[in-house]
Amino acid sequence: MIDFELPGDLVALRDRVRAFVDREAIPLEARLRGEPPDPQTIASLRAKARAENIYGPQLPRDVGGLGLDWRSVAVVFEAAGRSLLGPLALNGAAPDEGNMHLLHEVASAEQIERYLRPLAAGEVRSCFAMTEPSPGAGSDPAMLRTRARKTSGGWVIDGEKWFITGAEGASFAICMARTSEDPSGRRGATMFLVDADNPGMRVRRRIGTLDHVTPGGHCQVAFERCEVTDDAVLGEVDEGFRYAQVRLAPARLTHCMRWLGVATRAQEIAIQRTSQRTAFGKHLSEHQGVAFQLADSEIELHAARLMIWHTAWMLDRGEHARHESSMAKTFVAEAVFRAVDRALQVCGSLGVSDDVPLGLFLRESRPFRIYDGPSEVHRMAIAARLFRRHEAARR
């Protein structure tokens, strides 16, 4: 049974996070117009978040976090997401957030000390290197072309990676490489922990993109005779695709949580503006054409929140929630963009200007319909599961 009443301590934490974002993060947003926040800004925000005991809500207590369940994380991340700097301040932004979850679930004790603890402490950044340039793996991981060959001392990795978020300046990468053949192409991959100073790993370039707030950008990364030892293997050999699911389902959902906060903030800006601005003898909010747009956003954001909470509840119960996370990711990504776009539209020239962050939100949120699986791929997977269930029931 899902209880929609939030516990008092969670409400208090949510309100503290919201107040922190309003006081500490939002005033710094002007720095995000053309480039990511500098490391000093992020470090300062994280120090303040620690002082207020709101740092790392999704992190287990044994690595310095608050140890919240997914349902509680959803509430807190939405509050943090009201500013693009909020999740960074709490060390709950991609790709580090997903990598920390994966490491906690799969890494050895030695790997936890070497990689997870510094990452959880905010001392380093990381990246997840799976996507490849065509004809390699993209929306279809089975097309993975990067190879890792076993040697007497460990492994040698060769391959090209594309659009690796956060790679520039990352301390290490989690690299997915094929280690054995499988007729379906969906088995036989292994994850490797590769230090950034490994001479066989090189960031070729930072790719120019529509969005630009993510530290480290999106990069093309080469692995050329990249030698690693056996203790670089994350988890077990040939189990990389299974571990990818451990990472991806929660990571998709936390993306939704954070972006819901962005859309909620956009809605607040639009409500304030339309309640104050007059045209044709009355406030904009009294014009039906404006009011209906904000009503549509309110409906969609409420539905998005319920989808996130339901999927988080399933994860807390130990369920994979693959189907539900795909539905949530597809719906939320599209609802967020529509809400931000409507907010910008009803704010008119103010919405287009840099005096409010709606243009920034629009630019940053648009790629979310592609990242972590395009909407079309999720719809294809959702439909395939529907028909498999129908066929199973028919039989």
FENTAQUI-V991301 format. One record per helix or strand of 3 or more residues. SS is the DSSP state (H for helix, E for strand). FROM is the first residue (numbers start at 1). LEN is the number of residues. If there is no record, write none. Layout:
ss	from	len
SS	FROM	LEN
SS	FROM	LEN
This chain:
ss	from	len
H	8	25
H	39	13
H	61	3
H	70	11
H	86	4
H	96	11
H	109	12
E	126	4
H	141	3
E	147	4
E	154	12
E	172	7
E	189	7
E	201	6
E	218	12
H	230	3
H	240	37
H	284	3
H	288	29
H	322	26
H	349	4
H	358	12
H	375	20
